[in-house]
Amino acid sequence: MAQDGWNPGGPGVLRLPSGRLVRGRGLRDPMPSGHPPSFGVYLLGSAPPEFGWTSRWVRWPDFWLPVDAAYAAEVLKETLRRADGERAEVACGGGRGRTGTALACLAVLDGVPPGEAVAFVRRHYHRRAVETPWQRRFVERFRTS
């Protein structure tokens, strides 16, 4: 794994079982200090601004689920690949519900059983990650293929 990734102890940085690091954050919060991401996934109801790095927008209204679940899964698979050597981040407005849900799906892609992924993200990212029952069900039903 490349050494130019995230600082493992940095704010919002989640270490997946494979050792890959992904940063979750809320866009309403100030940008954490240090290096910017090289790849970002933005989970928002409307298109985000241009960030200055490669990014993907997943249309995902606050407190709900992605409008196109298949596209969201493809973007998350790309995120996992890029996290092996790049600074990949996942963000929504507050950094908890949609971001936590996406991080839990990344954990599933990285080998965490779907029924354990929400607890994994709450333990290692934020204790209130994944805010709604339907977001929890989305993770539990998320498949890697």
C-alpha positions as a Markdown table, in Angstrom:
| # | Residue | x | y | z |
|---|---|---|---|---|
| 1 | Met | 0.0 | 0.0 | 0.0 |
| 2 | Ala | 1.3 | 3.4 | -0.9 |
| 3 | Gln | 2.6 | 5.7 | 1.9 |
| 4 | Asp | 0.8 | 8.8 | 0.6 |
| 5 | Gly | -2.6 | 7.7 | 1.9 |
| 6 | Trp | -4.4 | 9.0 | 5.0 |
| 7 | Asn | -2.8 | 9.3 | 8.4 |
| 8 | Pro | -4.4 | 6.3 | 10.3 |
| 9 | Gly | -5.2 | 8.5 | 13.3 |
| 10 | Gly | -6.6 | 11.4 | 11.3 |
| 11 | Pro | -10.1 | 12.7 | 11.8 |
| 12 | Gly | -12.7 | 10.5 | 10.2 |
| 13 | Val | -10.2 | 8.0 | 8.9 |
| 14 | Leu | -11.6 | 4.4 | 8.9 |
| 15 | Arg | -9.2 | 1.4 | 8.6 |
| 16 | Leu | -11.0 | -1.4 | 6.7 |
| 17 | Pro | -10.0 | -5.0 | 7.5 |
| 18 | Ser | -7.7 | -5.1 | 4.5 |
| 19 | Gly | -5.8 | -2.2 | 5.9 |
| 20 | Arg | -7.1 | 0.3 | 3.3 |
| 21 | Leu | -7.9 | 3.7 | 4.8 |
| 22 | Val | -10.9 | 5.8 | 3.8 |
| 23 | Arg | -11.9 | 9.1 | 5.3 |
| 24 | Gly | -15.5 | 9.9 | 6.0 |
| 25 | Arg | -16.5 | 13.5 | 6.7 |
| 26 | Gly | -19.4 | 16.0 | 6.8 |
| 27 | Leu | -19.3 | 18.7 | 4.1 |
| 28 | Arg | -20.8 | 21.2 | 6.5 |
| 29 | Asp | -17.7 | 20.9 | 8.7 |
| 30 | Pro | -14.4 | 22.6 | 7.9 |
| 31 | Met | -12.0 | 20.6 | 5.7 |
| 32 | Pro | -9.6 | 18.7 | 8.0 |
| 33 | Ser | -6.1 | 19.9 | 7.9 |
| 34 | Gly | -3.4 | 18.0 | 6.0 |
| 35 | His | -3.6 | 16.6 | 2.5 |
| 36 | Pro | -6.8 | 16.9 | 0.4 |
| 37 | Pro | -8.3 | 13.7 | -1.0 |
| 38 | Ser | -7.2 | 12.5 | -4.4 |
| 39 | Phe | -10.6 | 10.9 | -4.9 |
| 40 | Gly | -14.0 | 11.8 | -3.3 |
| 41 | Val | -17.5 | 10.4 | -3.3 |
| 42 | Tyr | -20.2 | 12.9 | -2.5 |
| 43 | Leu | -23.6 | 11.5 | -1.3 |
| 44 | Leu | -25.9 | 14.5 | -1.8 |
| 45 | Gly | -29.4 | 15.2 | -3.0 |
| 46 | Ser | -28.1 | 17.8 | -5.5 |
| 47 | Ala | -24.8 | 18.0 | -7.4 |
| 48 | Pro | -21.8 | 19.1 | -5.4 |
| 49 | Pro | -19.4 | 21.9 | -6.4 |
| 50 | Glu | -16.2 | 21.2 | -8.2 |
| 51 | Phe | -13.6 | 20.2 | -5.6 |
| 52 | Gly | -10.4 | 20.2 | -7.6 |
| 53 | Trp | -9.8 | 16.4 | -7.4 |
| 54 | Thr | -11.5 | 13.4 | -9.1 |
| 55 | Ser | -14.9 | 12.8 | -7.6 |
| 56 | Arg | -18.2 | 11.0 | -8.1 |
| 57 | Trp | -21.6 | 12.2 | -7.1 |
| 58 | Val | -24.1 | 9.7 | -5.9 |
| 59 | Arg | -27.6 | 11.2 | -5.8 |
| 60 | Trp | -28.6 | 10.4 | -2.2 |
| 61 | Pro | -31.2 | 12.5 | -0.4 |
| 62 | Asp | -30.6 | 13.2 | 3.3 |
| 63 | Phe | -31.8 | 10.4 | 5.6 |
| 64 | Trp | -32.7 | 8.2 | 2.7 |
| 65 | Leu | -31.0 | 5.8 | 0.3 |
| 66 | Pro | -29.2 | 6.3 | -3.0 |
| 67 | Val | -31.6 | 7.0 | -5.9 |
| 68 | Asp | -29.6 | 4.5 | -8.1 |
| 69 | Ala | -28.4 | 1.6 | -5.8 |
| 70 | Ala | -26.5 | -0.1 | -8.7 |
| 71 | Tyr | -24.6 | 3.1 | -9.5 |
| 72 | Ala | -23.8 | 3.6 | -5.8 |
| 73 | Ala | -22.4 | 0.1 | -5.6 |
| 74 | Glu | -20.2 | 0.7 | -8.6 |
| 75 | Val | -18.9 | 3.9 | -7.2 |
| 76 | Leu | -18.2 | 2.2 | -3.8 |
| 77 | Lys | -16.3 | -0.6 | -5.6 |
| 78 | Glu | -14.2 | 2.1 | -7.4 |
| 79 | Thr | -13.6 | 3.8 | -4.0 |
| 80 | Leu | -12.3 | 0.5 | -2.5 |
| 81 | Arg | -9.9 | 0.0 | -5.4 |
| 82 | Arg | -8.7 | 3.6 | -5.2 |
| 83 | Ala | -8.3 | 3.4 | -1.4 |
| 84 | Asp | -5.4 | 1.0 | -2.1 |
| 85 | Gly | -2.8 | 3.8 | -2.5 |
| 86 | Glu | -4.9 | 6.9 | -2.9 |
| 87 | Arg | -6.5 | 9.3 | -0.4 |
| 88 | Ala | -10.2 | 8.4 | -0.9 |
| 89 | Glu | -13.0 | 10.1 | 1.0 |
| 90 | Val | -16.7 | 9.6 | 1.3 |
| 91 | Ala | -18.8 | 12.6 | 2.4 |
| 92 | Cys | -22.4 | 13.9 | 2.8 |
| 93 | Gly | -23.7 | 16.9 | 4.6 |
| 94 | Gly | -23.3 | 15.8 | 8.2 |
| 95 | Gly | -20.9 | 12.9 | 7.8 |
| 96 | Arg | -23.0 | 10.4 | 9.7 |
| 97 | Gly | -26.1 | 8.8 | 8.0 |
| 98 | Arg | -25.3 | 8.6 | 4.3 |
| 99 | Thr | -21.5 | 8.6 | 4.9 |
| 100 | Gly | -21.8 | 5.9 | 7.6 |
| 101 | Thr | -24.0 | 3.8 | 5.3 |
| 102 | Ala | -21.5 | 4.0 | 2.4 |
| 103 | Leu | -18.6 | 3.2 | 4.8 |
| 104 | Ala | -20.5 | 0.2 | 6.1 |
| 105 | Cys | -21.0 | -0.9 | 2.5 |
| 106 | Leu | -17.3 | -0.5 | 1.8 |
| 107 | Ala | -16.7 | -2.7 | 4.9 |
| 108 | Val | -18.9 | -5.3 | 3.3 |
| 109 | Leu | -17.0 | -5.1 | 0.1 |
| 110 | Asp | -13.8 | -5.5 | 2.2 |
| 111 | Gly | -15.0 | -8.7 | 3.9 |
| 112 | Val | -17.1 | -7.6 | 6.9 |
| 113 | Pro | -20.3 | -9.7 | 7.0 |
| 114 | Pro | -23.3 | -7.5 | 6.1 |
| 115 | Gly | -24.9 | -8.1 | 9.5 |
| 116 | Glu | -21.9 | -6.8 | 11.3 |
| 117 | Ala | -20.9 | -3.9 | 9.1 |
| 118 | Val | -23.0 | -1.2 | 10.8 |
| 119 | Ala | -21.5 | -2.1 | 14.2 |
| 120 | Phe | -18.0 | -2.1 | 12.7 |
| 121 | Val | -18.5 | 1.4 | 11.3 |
| 122 | Arg | -20.0 | 2.7 | 14.6 |
| 123 | Arg | -17.1 | 1.2 | 16.5 |
| 124 | His | -14.3 | 2.5 | 14.2 |
| 125 | Tyr | -15.8 | 5.7 | 12.6 |
| 126 | His | -18.6 | 7.3 | 14.5 |
| 127 | Arg | -20.9 | 5.9 | 17.1 |
| 128 | Arg | -24.0 | 7.4 | 15.4 |
| 129 | Ala | -23.1 | 6.3 | 11.9 |
| 130 | Val | -26.0 | 4.9 | 9.8 |
| 131 | Glu | -29.0 | 6.9 | 11.1 |
| 132 | Thr | -32.2 | 5.2 | 9.9 |
| 133 | Pro | -33.6 | 1.7 | 9.9 |
| 134 | Trp | -33.8 | 1.7 | 6.1 |
| 135 | Gln | -30.1 | 2.6 | 5.9 |
| 136 | Arg | -29.3 | -0.3 | 8.2 |
| 137 | Arg | -31.4 | -2.6 | 6.0 |
| 138 | Phe | -29.6 | -1.3 | 2.9 |
| 139 | Val | -26.2 | -2.3 | 4.4 |
| 140 | Glu | -27.6 | -5.7 | 5.6 |
| 141 | Arg | -28.8 | -6.4 | 2.1 |
| 142 | Phe | -25.8 | -5.0 | 0.3 |
| 143 | Arg | -24.1 | -7.6 | -1.9 |
| 144 | Thr | -20.5 | -7.6 | -3.2 |
| 145 | Ser | -21.4 | -8.9 | -6.7 |
